[in-house]
Amino acid sequence: MNARSRNLLGVFLFFVLILAPFAQGQQSSSEKISQDLEEIETELTSVNETLSSISSDFEKSDTPDQMSRQIARLSSLRDKITTLEQRAISIRSDSREALDAVADLIPAEEEEEPGQTSGQTSDAVPESSETAAARLKESALAEVTAPFRDINRRASVAAANARLADIDARRLLDSISRSRENVFVSSVTKRGLSPIKPEVWAGAIQAVDDVWSELTREITDWRDAQVEKGTPYPLLILFGISFLLLAGLLLLYRSFYRWELTKNTETRPSRQTVAQLAMASFLARFVTAFAVVLALNGVAYLLGMNLLESEAGRSLAFVTIAVLCMRALVSAVMAPRTTAFRLIGVGDQAASAISLSFIVLVVAFAIESTLTASGALASPGEQLIAVRTFCLALLTGGLLIWLAVRMKAKTERGKSVRRIVIRWAIIATAILIMASSLLGYHSLSRFVVERLILLSILLLIAILVREFMRATALKFLSGVEEERRYESARDKDDEDEPTEMNSEFWIRISVDTLVVLLIPPFLLLAMGIPASELWNELRWLLSGFEIAGQRISLGSILSAILTVIAIIVATRLIQRTLERQILPKSQISSGAANSLVTLLGYAGVTIAFISAIGVVGFDLSSLAIIAGALSVGIGFGLQSIVSNFVAGLILLFERPFKIGDWIVTPSGEGTVQKINVRATEVLTFDRRSIIVPNAELVSNAFGNWTHKSSVMRIAVGVGVKYGTDTRKVEKAIMEIAEANHYILREPPPYVILKEFGDSSVNFELRAYIIADHIVIAPSELKHEIARVFEREDIVIPFPQRDIHFDWPDAPAKLQRPDQGDEDGASAEEEDSETSERPSKENEARAAEERDDTG
């Protein structure tokens, strides 16, 4: 026996000794896995049979509804196939892992190279799972590993069969989808009898008689069945109970309306009030309607009548609840009788028209659905279909045109382009519905009417939910009572909302984004897309696709968005709690509290976006490398922005000023309104906002009147005439200062005699006030000083000036004012002479000018 044989025999004995205690457990484990595989194989056989059944049913189908049901079956079948494939792959992976674990302990069969001893081997090369299974099959451990090798083989076959079955199901699904689309298009574009022809109306009248006879027979049969059960006069009892309950429901609705008017008497209520009242009104009416229908069926059941045992009874109960709910919905949104509580900006006439049109159409379809469920319209005939569809189209088109007429295109601000477009769209839809039915395209006309009703329901629900979510979010997250977008809905459009990018703005954007993301699936359902197909498409979008090793999915994106919203909302709630409950009770100053809250907001936003990146699935380490590569470009391109951001952080930490401080900067003077990331907003005293970059405030000197405290000193000056008692003036001014309620008692005011001026003795009152009274306090002091000085005969003098004339041709008296009386007469004569004729110098000068001009 050579060395290789001895080695193999030793390994075999080793495994027999080591694995013998676990043989029973291994056998039981393999048996359990084998049973799972048998179950998978049985289910795959059933799947193939179901595929064959669906394929044969598809060949016999001729309506879109039947094909839609087959598509739904195929969709659920594909889900089952995917589950089976994943189970088979999981079993195969487990078996391969077990085989690989055993194969690693067996030395690889390698031939000895010349010159190499038996103890020397070449470099080991990794082997695949197939190679390991083949080696185990040929080794002495074949019997021990046989169950796992069989499981591996069967699992691989089951996974392959599942994948092939999924391919067959997908091909059949595509074929049925194409056929359904073709059938739907052909049915919609199929032209039937036109209601213009008189024979169509004659045949329809005959069909109406047949429908009425069938309906009467159904009611008679039901009445006889109830009488046989022991219930006398079932129709009379049912009508009586229905009348009482519906009358009570209407009275309850009227009580709701009166309560709404008495509880909310505001002429211009807030948006929160309107939205909450609309949602409460809708839910109350919905619950009441549901309770009334249940009470009707309950009372009837106690009297021996089970109204829900038949298809017609169940349909009647459903359409009754639907009609009452739709009435509650349109009343909550449109509020036809209360303009201030309307959720959209339409006039009273338009709101009433929309409400009435919507309810009439819903009632018409409810009646038709009930008759169809009763069997009276099981086979109406082409004439009745043509006339019935034409009447429905005429009713819908007439209501739409009436609605377009009632909706005014001109508002108080002029013509509204949006309203004009909506009016013409409504008119075009009405014309399409009536024209298609008149030309014989009844399926097209009915399809448009049905989708119009479903879209209207979806739009009303979206408006109600959006307004309620926005109002609730703003109230609980920001504490904002949002005003109405318009003073009155009458003849006005919604005005543009404020676009300031604060927390309220982001809350509105988040709610609108959520509503926009939720609307498309319901919109597709309203347009006729089956729910199963829509779910498959949504699931594909949520699962996503892979690009360059990175999986991108709508689900991860939505999760990231929700993560950002959740973290920001949580941050905002913490900020509100700190601002309103914790920080006011602490010893922290208002500036430090504002800095803390602001930094917490920045931290929350940073954590939110980092978390969102992680939820999407991006590797943060690779993003760090990219950020490092971009840091140089950011340093040069965004240098000023980065410097302002860092300066903003410095301002928040050092707190040289706080919100409400009166600062003097090179850019202007005013009170601090906001300390943002990039700049600080300063509101001047003439109500002008100055946006000062943070870097300017850090690098330049600025003054802060209220840095240490809000107390500041003012100086009010006043002058009195010479000769006035200065002590009296000082005492009067001090009394005025002490009596003024704007002047602080500590530090006390004082008066100084400032200077002896040219025309007055100047005093100055120096007093301390709160900075908020910088304008009103000096004004009040000056008013009081003027009043007291007038009462005390203290004169505030006018400025005095001495004027000296230097006039060469002045009269002699003015030139020699000290001359005696004896020269007075001669001086007067001389003055009169000089006043009557010009001086000799002037005459000579005038002669020279005449010579020059001549």
TORKOLZA-590426 format. One line per field, with one value per residue (C-alpha): residue in one letter; x, y, z. Coordinates in steps of 0.25 Angstrom, whole numbers, plus 2048, in hexadecimal, padded with zeros to 3 digits. Example, Ala and Ser with C-alpha at 12.3 -4.5 7.8 and 13.67 -1.06 7.14 Angstrom:
<recs>
type A:S;
c1 831:837;
c2 7EE:7FC;
c3 81F:81D;
</recs>
This chain:
<recs>
type M:N:A:R:S:R:N:L:L:G:V:F:L:F:F:V:L:I:L:A:P:F:A:Q:G:Q:Q:S:S:S:E:K:I:S:Q:D:L:E:E:I:E:T:E:L:T:S:V:N:E:T:L:S:S:I:S:S:D:F:E:K:S:D:T:P:D:Q:M:S:R:Q:I:A:R:L:S:S:L:R:D:K:I:T:T:L:E:Q:R:A:I:S:I:R:S:D:S:R:E:A:L:D:A:V:A:D:L:I:P:A:E:E:E:E:E:P:G:Q:T:S:G:Q:T:S:D:A:V:P:E:S:S:E:T:A:A:A:R:L:K:E:S:A:L:A:E:V:T:A:P:F:R:D:I:N:R:R:A:S:V:A:A:A:N:A:R:L:A:D:I:D:A:R:R:L:L:D:S:I:S:R:S:R:E:N:V:F:V:S:S:V:T:K:R:G:L:S:P:I:K:P:E:V:W:A:G:A:I:Q:A:V:D:D:V:W:S:E:L:T:R:E:I:T:D:W:R:D:A:Q:V:E:K:G:T:P:Y:P:L:L:I:L:F:G:I:S:F:L:L:L:A:G:L:L:L:L:Y:R:S:F:Y:R:W:E:L:T:K:N:T:E:T:R:P:S:R:Q:T:V:A:Q:L:A:M:A:S:F:L:A:R:F:V:T:A:F:A:V:V:L:A:L:N:G:V:A:Y:L:L:G:M:N:L:L:E:S:E:A:G:R:S:L:A:F:V:T:I:A:V:L:C:M:R:A:L:V:S:A:V:M:A:P:R:T:T:A:F:R:L:I:G:V:G:D:Q:A:A:S:A:I:S:L:S:F:I:V:L:V:V:A:F:A:I:E:S:T:L:T:A:S:G:A:L:A:S:P:G:E:Q:L:I:A:V:R:T:F:C:L:A:L:L:T:G:G:L:L:I:W:L:A:V:R:M:K:A:K:T:E:R:G:K:S:V:R:R:I:V:I:R:W:A:I:I:A:T:A:I:L:I:M:A:S:S:L:L:G:Y:H:S:L:S:R:F:V:V:E:R:L:I:L:L:S:I:L:L:L:I:A:I:L:V:R:E:F:M:R:A:T:A:L:K:F:L:S:G:V:E:E:E:R:R:Y:E:S:A:R:D:K:D:D:E:D:E:P:T:E:M:N:S:E:F:W:I:R:I:S:V:D:T:L:V:V:L:L:I:P:P:F:L:L:L:A:M:G:I:P:A:S:E:L:W:N:E:L:R:W:L:L:S:G:F:E:I:A:G:Q:R:I:S:L:G:S:I:L:S:A:I:L:T:V:I:A:I:I:V:A:T:R:L:I:Q:R:T:L:E:R:Q:I:L:P:K:S:Q:I:S:S:G:A:A:N:S:L:V:T:L:L:G:Y:A:G:V:T:I:A:F:I:S:A:I:G:V:V:G:F:D:L:S:S:L:A:I:I:A:G:A:L:S:V:G:I:G:F:G:L:Q:S:I:V:S:N:F:V:A:G:L:I:L:L:F:E:R:P:F:K:I:G:D:W:I:V:T:P:S:G:E:G:T:V:Q:K:I:N:V:R:A:T:E:V:L:T:F:D:R:R:S:I:I:V:P:N:A:E:L:V:S:N:A:F:G:N:W:T:H:K:S:S:V:M:R:I:A:V:G:V:G:V:K:Y:G:T:D:T:R:K:V:E:K:A:I:M:E:I:A:E:A:N:H:Y:I:L:R:E:P:P:P:Y:V:I:L:K:E:F:G:D:S:S:V:N:F:E:L:R:A:Y:I:I:A:D:H:I:V:I:A:P:S:E:L:K:H:E:I:A:R:V:F:E:R:E:D:I:V:I:P:F:P:Q:R:D:I:H:F:D:W:P:D:A:P:A:K:L:Q:R:P:D:Q:G:D:E:D:G:A:S:A:E:E:E:D:S:E:T:S:E:R:P:S:K:E:N:E:A:R:A:A:E:E:R:D:D:T:G;
c1 800:806:806:7FA:7F1:7F5:7F2:7E4:7E1:7E5:7DC:7D1:7D2:7D4:7C7:7BF:7C4:7C1:7B4:7AD:7A7:7A0:79C:78E:78C:791:788:77C:781:782:774:76E:774:770:762:763:768:75C:753:759:759:74A:747:74E:746:73A:73F:741:733:72D:735:72F:721:723:728:71B:712:719:716:707:707:702:700:70A:704:707:715:717:714:71D:728:726:727:734:739:737:73C:749:74A:749:753:75D:75B:75D:76A:770:76D:774:780:781:781:78B:794:793:796:7A2:7A7:7A7:7AE:7B8:7BB:7BD:7C5:7CF:7D4:7D7:7E5:7E5:7E9:7F6:801:80F:818:826:830:824:822:815:814:816:80B:809:801:7F3:7E9:7DA:7D0:7C1:7B5:7B3:7C2:7C0:7B3:7BA:7C5:7BC:7B4:7C1:7C7:7C5:7BB:7B1:7A7:7A7:7A5:79C:78F:795:79A:78C:786:78F:78B:77C:77D:784:779:76E:774:776:767:762:76A:765:756:758:75D:750:747:74E:74C:73D:73B:741:738:72B:72F:730:723:71C:721:71D:70F:70D:711:708:6FC:6FE:6FF:6F4:6E8:6DA:6CC:6CA:6BF:6BB:6B3:6A4:6A5:6AF:6A6:69B:6A3:6A8:69A:697:6A4:6A0:693:69A:6A4:698:691:69E:6A0:692:694:6A0:699:68D:695:69D:690:68A:697:696:687:68A:694:68A:68C:67F:67F:68E:68F:686:68F:69C:697:693:6A0:6A8:6A0:6A1:6B0:6B3:6AA:6B2:6BF:6BB:6B7:6C5:6CC:6C4:6C8:6D7:6D5:6CF:6DA:6E5:6DF:6DD:6EB:6F2:6ED:6FA:6F9:707:70B:719:71D:71E:710:70B:712:70F:700:700:706:6FD:6F1:6F4:6F8:6EC:6E2:6E9:6E8:6DA:6D6:6DD:6D6:6C8:6CA:6CF:6C3:6B9:6BF:6BF:6B1:6AC:6B4:6AD:6A0:6A4:6A9:6B8:6BA:6C9:6C6:6C4:6CD:6C3:6C2:6D1:6D2:6C7:6CD:6DB:6D6:6CE:6DA:6E2:6D8:6D7:6E6:6E8:6DE:6E6:6F3:6EE:6E7:6F4:6FD:6F4:6EB:6E1:6DA:6E6:6F0:6FA:6FB:6FE:70B:70D:70B:6FE:6F2:6E5:6DE:6E9:6EA:6DB:6DB:6E7:6E0:6D3:6D9:6E2:6D6:6CD:6D7:6DA:6CB:6C9:6D5:6D0:6C2:6C8:6D1:6C5:6BD:6C9:6CB:6BC:6BD:6B3:6BE:6C4:6C1:6BC:6BE:6C5:6B9:6B8:6C7:6C7:6BC:6C1:6CF:6CA:6C1:6CD:6D6:6CC:6CA:6D9:6DC:6D1:6D6:6E4:6E0:6D7:6E3:6EC:6E2:6E1:6F0:6F3:700:701:706:708:716:712:711:717:71E:71D:70E:70D:715:70C:6FF:703:708:6FB:6F3:6FC:6FA:6EB:6EB:6F3:6EA:6DD:6E3:6E9:6DC:6D4:6DD:6DB:6E8:6E1:6ED:6F6:6EB:6E9:6F8:6FA:6EF:6F3:701:6FD:6F5:700:70A:701:700:70F:711:708:70E:71C:718:712:71E:728:722:720:72E:734:72C:72F:73E:73F:738:73F:74D:74E:742:73E:72F:730:726:71D:723:718:70E:702:701:6F7:6FC:70A:716:720:72A:739:73E:74A:757:760:768:766:761:752:757:75E:752:748:752:753:744:742:74D:747:739:73F:746:739:730:735:732:724:723:727:71D:712:717:714:721:71F:724:72C:734:736:73B:745:74A:74C:753:75C:75F:761:76B:772:77E:78D:797:7A6:7A4:79B:78C:783:774:768:766:774:772:764:76A:775:76B:763:76F:773:765:764:772:76F:761:767:772:767:75F:76B:76E:760:761:76E:768:75B:75D:76B:774:76A:76B:77A:785:78A:789:780:78C:792:785:783:791:78E:781:788:793:78A:782:78F:793:785:786:794:790:784:78B:797:78C:785:792:793:785:786:792:79E:7AB:7AF:7BE:7BD:7B6:7C0:7CB:7C2:7C0:7CF:7D2:7C7:7CC:7D7:7CD:7C3:7CE:7D1:7C3:7BB:7C5:7BC:7B1:7B9:7BF:7B1:7AD:7B9:7B7:7A8:7AD:7B6:7AB:7A2:7AD:7B3:7A5:7AA:79B:78E:781:77B:788:78A:797:79E:7A6:7AD:7A1:797:790:784:77F:784:778:77F:78D:78D:798:79E:799:792:785:785:778:77A:771:76B:767:772:778:787:78E:79C:7A5:7AA:7B9:7B7:7B2:7BE:7C9:7C4:7C1:7B2:7AB:7A0:797:791:79C:79D:78F:784:786:78C:78E:788:78B:780:786:77E:783:77D:77F:78A:785:77D:77F:787:783:775:777:77F:774:769:770:773:764:760:76A:766:757:759:756:760:76C:772:774:781:78B:784:783:78B:78C:799:79B:7A2:7A7:7A4:7A0:7A0:791:78D:792:792:78D:78E:785:78C:783:782:777:774:77A:76C:768:773:769:75D:765:76C:760:757:762:763:754:754:75F:758:74C:753:75B:74F:748:755:758:765:768:76F:776:777:785:78B:793:79A:79B:7A6:7A5:7B1:7AB:7B4:7A9:7A0:79B:7A4:79B:79D:7AC:7AE:7A4:7AC:7AA:7A4:796:79C:7A0:792:78C:797:798:789:78B:797:78F:784:78D:794:786:781:78D:798:7A6:7B1:7B8:7AC:7A9:7B7:7B6:7A9:7AF:7BA:7B1:7A8:7B5:7B9:7AB:7AB;
c2 800:80D:81A:820:814:815:823:821:816:81E:82A:820:81A:828:82D:820:822:831:831:824:82B:835:82C:82B:83A:83C:831:838:846:840:83A:847:84E:843:845:854:851:847:852:85C:852:84F:85E:860:855:85C:869:863:85D:86B:871:867:86A:879:878:870:87A:885:87F:87F:88E:899:8A4:8AD:8AA:89B:89E:8A7:89C:892:89D:89E:88E:88E:899:892:885:88C:890:882:87D:888:883:874:878:87F:874:86A:873:874:865:863:86E:867:859:85F:865:858:851:85C:85A:84B:84D:856:84B:842:843:847:83B:840:838:839:840:83A:83D:840:837:832:83D:848:84E:859:866:864:869:86C:863:865:85F:856:851:84E:847:83E:83B:837:82E:827:827:81E:828:826:81F:829:835:82E:835:843:840:83B:848:850:84A:84A:859:85D:856:85C:86A:868:863:870:879:872:873:882:884:87D:885:892:88F:88B:898:8A0:899:89B:8AA:8AD:8A6:8AD:8BB:8B7:8B2:8BF:8C8:8C1:8C1:8D0:8D4:8CA:8D2:8CE:8D3:8E2:8E7:8F0:8E5:8E4:8D5:8D5:8DC:8D3:8C7:8CE:8D0:8C2:8BE:8C7:8C0:8B3:8B9:8BE:8B0:8A9:8B3:8B1:8A2:8A3:8AC:8A3:896:89D:8A1:893:88D:896:894:885:887:88D:89C:8A3:8AF:8AF:8BA:8C4:8C1:8C3:8D0:8D5:8D2:8D8:8E4:8E6:8E3:8EC:8F8:8F6:8F7:903:90A:906:90C:919:919:917:923:92C:927:92B:939:93B:936:93D:94B:951:959:955:949:943:938:92E:931:92F:922:91C:920:91A:90D:90C:90F:904:8F9:8FC:8FB:8EF:8E8:8EC:8E7:8D9:8D8:8DB:8D1:8C6:8CA:8C8:8BA:8B7:8BB:8B3:8A7:8A8:8A8:89C:8A2:8A0:8AB:8A7:899:89D:8A4:8AF:8B2:8B2:8BC:8C5:8C6:8C9:8D3:8DA:8DC:8E0:8EB:8F0:8F0:8F7:902:904:905:90F:917:917:91C:925:92B:930:938:93D:945:947:938:934:92C:932:93F:93F:947:944:941:938:931:92E:92A:920:91A:918:912:909:903:902:8FA:8F1:8EE:8EB:8E1:8DB:8D8:8D2:8C9:8C5:8C1:8B9:8B1:8AE:8A7:8B1:8B6:8A9:8A9:8B6:8B6:8BF:8C9:8CB:8CC:8D7:8DF:8DD:8E1:8ED:8F2:8F0:8F8:903:904:905:90E:917:918:91B:926:92C:92B:932:93D:93F:940:94E:951:95F:962:96F:96F:96D:961:954:94C:93F:941:943:936:92E:933:930:922:91F:923:91B:90F:911:912:905:8FD:902:901:8F3:8EE:8F4:8EE:8E0:8DF:8DB:8D4:8E0:8EA:8E1:8DF:8EE:8F0:8E5:8EA:8F9:8F5:8ED:8F8:902:8F9:8F7:906:90A:900:905:913:90F:907:911:91D:914:90F:91D:923:919:918:927:928:91D:91F:92E:933:93C:940:941:94C:94A:94B:955:95E:957:94C:954:958:957:94D:948:953:94F:949:94F:949:94C:93F:93D:931:934:934:926:920:925:91F:912:910:914:90A:8FF:902:902:8F5:8EE:8F4:8EC:8DE:8E2:8EA:8DD:8D5:8E0:8DF:8D0:8C9:8BC:8BD:8B0:8B6:8C3:8BC:8B4:8C1:8C8:8BC:8BC:8CB:8C8:8BD:8C6:8C3:8C2:8CB:8C9:8C0:8CB:8C7:8D3:8D1:8D9:8D3:8D7:8E5:8E6:8E1:8EB:8F6:8F1:8F0:8FE:903:8FB:900:90E:90D:907:912:91C:916:916:925:929:921:928:936:935:92C:92A:936:941:93A:939:944:944:952:954:955:948:941:946:941:933:932:936:92D:921:924:924:917:911:915:90F:902:901:902:8F8:8EE:8F0:8ED:8E0:8DC:8DE:8D4:8DD:8D9:8E5:8E2:8E4:8F1:8F5:8F3:8FB:906:907:908:913:91A:921:926:92A:932:93A:93B:93D:944:94F:946:93D:949:94F:941:940:94E:94B:93F:949:953:948:943:951:958:966:96A:963:964:971:978:986:986:990:98A:990:98C:992:993:98C:980:971:969:95C:956:94C:943:94D:95B:962:96A:978:980:98F:999:99D:98F:98B:97E:97D:970:970:965:95E:95F:96F:96E:965:96D:97B:983:986:98C:985:98F:983:979:979:97E:985:992:99E:9AC:9B8:9C7:9D2:9E0:9ED:9FC:A07:A16:A1E:A23:A17:A10:A04:9FC:9FE:9F8:9EC:9E9:9EA:9E1:9D7:9D7:9D4:9C8:9C2:9C3:9BC:9AD:9AA:9AF:9A4:9A7:9A0:9A5:9B2:9BE:9CB:9D9:9E0:9EE:9EB:9F9:A08:A09:A14:A17:A0E:A06:9F8:9ED:9DE:9D3:9C5:9B9:9AA:9A3:995:995:992:9A0:9A7:9AF:9B2:9B5:9C2:9C7:9C6:9CD:9D8:9DA:9DB:9E4:9EE:9ED:9EF:9FB:A02:A00:A05:A11:A0B:A10:A09:A14:A16:A17:A25:A2B:A39:A3D:A48:A4F:A54:A5D:A68:A70:A70:A7D:A85:A83:A74:A76:A80:A7C:A84:A92:A9D:AA4:AB0:AA8:AA1:AAB:AAB:A9C:A9A:AA3:A9C:A8F:A94:A99:A8B:A84:A8D:A8C:A82:A84:A8A:A7D:A76:A80:A7E:A6F:A70:A79:A70:A64:A6C:A6F:A61:A5C:A68;
c3 800:7FC:803:7FC:7FF:80E:80E:808:812:81E:81A:818:826:82B:825:829:838:838:830:836:842:838:82E:834:835:827:822:828:823:815:816:81A:80E:805:80A:807:7F9:7F7:7FB:7F1:7E6:7E8:7E8:7DB:7D5:7DA:7D4:7C7:7C7:7CB:7BF:7B6:7BB:7BA:7AC:7A8:7AF:7A7:79A:79E:7A4:79C:7A6:7AD:7BA:7B8:7B4:7BF:7C9:7C2:7C3:7D2:7D3:7CB:7D4:7E0:7DA:7D6:7E5:7E9:7DE:7E3:7F1:7ED:7E5:7F1:7FA:7F0:7EF:7FE:800:7F5:7FB:809:802:7FB:808:80F:803:803:811:810:803:80A:813:808:802:7F4:7EB:7E5:7DD:7E3:7DA:7D7:7E2:7EC:7F8:7FD:808:7FE:7F6:7EC:7EF:7F2:7E8:7EC:7E6:7E3:7EA:7DE:7DF:7EE:7EB:7E1:7EA:7F5:7EC:7E9:7F7:802:808:7FC:805:810:807:7FD:803:802:7F4:7F0:7F7:7EF:7E2:7E4:7EA:7DD:7D4:7DC:7DB:7CC:7CB:7D3:7CA:7BD:7C3:7C6:7B8:7B3:7BC:7B8:7A9:7AB:7B4:7A8:79E:7A7:7A9:79A:797:7A2:79D:78F:794:79C:791:787:792:794:786:782:77C:780:77D:77D:785:77A:773:778:777:782:78C:788:78B:798:79D:79B:7A2:7AE:7AF:7B0:7BA:7C3:7C2:7C6:7D2:7D6:7D6:7DE:7E9:7E9:7EB:7F6:7FD:7FC:801:80D:80F:80F:81A:823:820:81D:814:812:807:810:81C:814:80E:81C:823:817:817:826:826:81A:820:82D:825:81E:82B:831:825:827:836:831:828:833:83D:833:831:840:843:839:837:831:824:820:828:828:81E:82A:82E:820:81E:82B:82A:81C:820:82D:824:81A:825:82D:821:81C:829:82B:81D:820:82D:827:81C:826:82F:824:821:830:832:825:82A:838:830:828:81C:818:80E:80B:807:7F8:7EE:7EC:7FB:7FD:7F1:7F6:804:7FE:7F4:7FF:808:7FB:7F8:806:807:7FA:7FE:80B:803:7FA:805:80D:802:7FA:806:7FD:808:810:807:812:815:806:804:7F5:7EF:7E7:7E8:7EF:7E2:7DD:7EA:7EA:7DB:7DE:7EA:7E3:7D6:7DE:7E7:7DB:7D3:7DF:7E1:7D3:7D3:7E0:7DA:7CE:7D7:7DF:7D3:7CD:7DA:7DB:7CD:7C7:7BD:7BB:7AC:7A9:799:790:78F:79E:79F:795:79B:7A9:7A6:79E:7AA:7B3:7AA:7A8:7B7:7B9:7AE:7B2:7C0:7BC:7B2:7BE:7C7:7BD:7BB:7CA:7CC:7C9:7C1:7C6:7D4:7DC:7D7:7C9:7C0:7C5:7BA:7C3:7C4:7B5:7B2:7BC:7B6:7A8:7AD:7B4:7A7:79E:7A7:7A7:798:797:7A0:799:78B:78C:792:787:77C:782:78A:797:79D:79B:7A1:7AD:7AF:7B0:7B9:7C3:7C3:7C5:7D1:7D7:7D4:7DB:7E7:7E7:7E6:7F1:7FB:7F7:7FA:807:80C:807:80E:81B:81B:818:823:82D:82A:82B:838:83F:839:838:840:835:833:824:81E:812:805:801:809:802:7F8:7F0:7E2:7E7:7E4:7EE:7F0:7EF:7FC:803:7FE:80A:80C:81B:822:81E:810:811:818:80D:802:80A:80B:7FC:7F8:800:7FA:7EC:7EE:7F3:7E8:7DC:7E0:7E3:7D6:7CF:7D6:7D2:7C4:7C4:7C7:7CF:7DD:7DB:7CF:7D6:7E2:7D9:7D3:7E1:7E6:7DA:7DD:7EC:7E9:7DF:7D6:7D7:7D0:7D2:7DE:7E5:7E6:7E4:7E8:7EA:7F7:7FC:7F7:7FE:80B:80A:808:814:81C:819:81C:829:82E:82B:831:83E:83E:83D:848:851:84D:850:85E:861:85D:864:870:874:871:876:884:884:887:878:872:865:85C:861:860:852:84E:854:84D:840:841:844:838:82F:836:833:824:823:82A:821:814:819:81D:810:808:810:80E:7FF:800:7FC:802:80C:80A:7FB:7FE:807:7FC:7F2:7FD:7FF:7F0:7EF:7FB:7F3:7E9:7F4:7FB:7EF:7E8:7F5:7FE:802:805:80D:814:817:81C:826:82A:82D:836:83D:83F:845:84F:853:853:851:84E:84F:848:84C:84F:84A:842:839:82E:822:819:822:830:835:83D:83A:835:831:832:826:820:816:81B:826:823:829:829:829:830:823:821:817:818:816:813:819:816:823:81E:81F:82D:831:82A:82C:839:83C:848:850:858:860:861:870:874:86D:875:86D:870:869:86A:868:866:868:869:871:870:878:885:888:896:892:89F:89C:88E:893:89D:893:88A:895:899:88A:889:897:892:885:885:87A:883:88B:89A:89B:896:899:890:891:88B:888:884:877:872:870:861:858:85B:866:873:86E:878:875:87B:87C:87F:87D:876:86F:861:85C:860:859:850:859:866:861:85A:866:86E:864:864:874:874:86B:873:880:87B:876:884:88B:882:87E:870:866:85E:84F:849:84A:83E:83D:82E:82A:81C:815:80A:804:7FE:80A:810:818:824:823:821:82D:837:842:83B:843:841:83B:82F:82E:825:81B:81C:818:80C:808:809:801:7F6:7F5:7F5:7EA:7E0:7DF:7E4:7DB:7DB:7D6:7CC:7C6:7C6:7BF:7B4:7B2:7B0:7A6:79E:79E:799:78E;
</recs>
